[in-house]
Amino acid sequence: MPACGYRRFMPILHSQELSNYVEVNGSPSGPDVAALLARTADVAGRLAVMSVSEHQARYLEILTRAMGVELAVEVGTFTGRSSLAIAKGLPSGGRLICCDVSEEWTAVARDAWQAAGVDSQIELRIAPAIETLSALPSGEPIDLAFIDADKTGYLSYYELIVPKLRVGGVILVDNVLWSGRVIDESVDDPDTVALREFNAHVLRDHRTFSTLLPIGDGVSMHQRL
Ligand SMILES: C[S@@+](CC[C@H](N)C(=O)[O-])C[C@H]1O[C@@H](n2cnc3c(N)ncnc32)[C@H](O)[C@@H]1O
């Protein structure tokens, strides 16, 4: 099982009860999602927390549908929760390219895509994401990208995606608050340092317009100008 440097994060909201309230106050996810989450808990154990939370999944689905996304790219698929959300928001004919290095985890995702009837719209590429992103043709503009993989790779993934993003297209980046460690100067592990550098880097990038949303473990959003 490849590691991606992930640790359990604390909810940004001030109480677990309020966090639970956020999770349940949205459109119901449906039995396919419940089955996926149960299987993820079985195969991944404590690493099941790597899946995006339900409020993030709903956000991804709504944004994909609202933007009329024709081509989406996901970096870090795991067992498929975020890819399922993006795929459900695609129009018929829309495509999602998923990047991951784990056959084992993405086997769960493949089953979930099939159960939801979106498998024909998803291409899974098993390889280091740097290779997959470098090989994407520049003639096919990306409308939406979601980065949620190894934190030390974030800057490279962003830099590979921006030139292929259509004007108005959006990159979403997960875990950018890293449970608050990004502002704790006593923490200097490689993942935290990489996330700090990433957050500072995108602020200096005049090709995109950015914001940081305090949802999940912090999601930043970068729109190509
Ligand atoms: C946090 S999980 C993704 C969770 C997923 N977005 C979801 O909601 O279920 C990170 C994933 O990144 C993958 N990963 C780690 N390093 C990678 C790399 N260099 N290239 C591609 N994928 C990578 C891991 O195998 C893991 O499945």
PDBQT file of the ligand as one rigid body, heavy atoms in Angstrom, charges set to zero:
ROOT
HETATM    1  C1  LIG A 301      -5.855  11.138   0.300  1.00  0.00    +0.000 C 
HETATM    2  S1  LIG A 301      -5.877   9.781  -0.811  1.00  0.00    +0.000 S 
HETATM    3  C2  LIG A 301      -7.066  10.317  -2.023  1.00  0.00    +0.000 C 
HETATM    4  C3  LIG A 301      -8.484  10.299  -1.508  1.00  0.00    +0.000 C 
HETATM    5  C4  LIG A 301      -9.520  10.458  -2.593  1.00  0.00    +0.000 C 
HETATM    6  N1  LIG A 301      -9.467  11.753  -3.216  1.00  0.00    +0.000 N 
HETATM    7  C5  LIG A 301     -10.904  10.189  -2.035  1.00  0.00    +0.000 C 
HETATM    8  O1  LIG A 301     -11.667  11.119  -1.777  1.00  0.00    +0.000 OA
HETATM    9  O2  LIG A 301     -11.222   9.017  -1.815  1.00  0.00    +0.000 OA
HETATM   10  C6  LIG A 301      -4.360   9.926  -1.667  1.00  0.00    +0.000 C 
HETATM   11  C7  LIG A 301      -4.144   8.962  -2.828  1.00  0.00    +0.000 C 
HETATM   12  O3  LIG A 301      -2.989   9.433  -3.534  1.00  0.00    +0.000 OA
HETATM   13  C8  LIG A 301      -2.325   8.323  -4.066  1.00  0.00    +0.000 C 
HETATM   14  N2  LIG A 301      -0.934   8.714  -4.381  1.00  0.00    +0.000 N 
HETATM   15  C9  LIG A 301       0.110   8.861  -3.523  1.00  0.00    +0.000 A 
HETATM   16  N3  LIG A 301       1.204   9.223  -4.180  1.00  0.00    +0.000 NA
HETATM   17  C10 LIG A 301       0.872   9.323  -5.494  1.00  0.00    +0.000 A 
HETATM   18  C11 LIG A 301       1.588   9.657  -6.682  1.00  0.00    +0.000 A 
HETATM   19  N4  LIG A 301       2.881   9.978  -6.660  1.00  0.00    +0.000 N 
HETATM   20  N5  LIG A 301       0.915   9.648  -7.851  1.00  0.00    +0.000 NA
HETATM   21  C12 LIG A 301      -0.408   9.335  -7.892  1.00  0.00    +0.000 A 
HETATM   22  N6  LIG A 301      -1.130   9.006  -6.800  1.00  0.00    +0.000 NA
HETATM   23  C13 LIG A 301      -0.504   9.008  -5.614  1.00  0.00    +0.000 A 
HETATM   24  C14 LIG A 301      -2.443   7.246  -2.986  1.00  0.00    +0.000 C 
HETATM   25  O4  LIG A 301      -2.275   5.956  -3.551  1.00  0.00    +0.000 OA
HETATM   26  C15 LIG A 301      -3.858   7.510  -2.456  1.00  0.00    +0.000 C 
HETATM   27  O5  LIG A 301      -4.795   6.660  -3.065  1.00  0.00    +0.000 OA
ENDROOT
TORSDOF 0
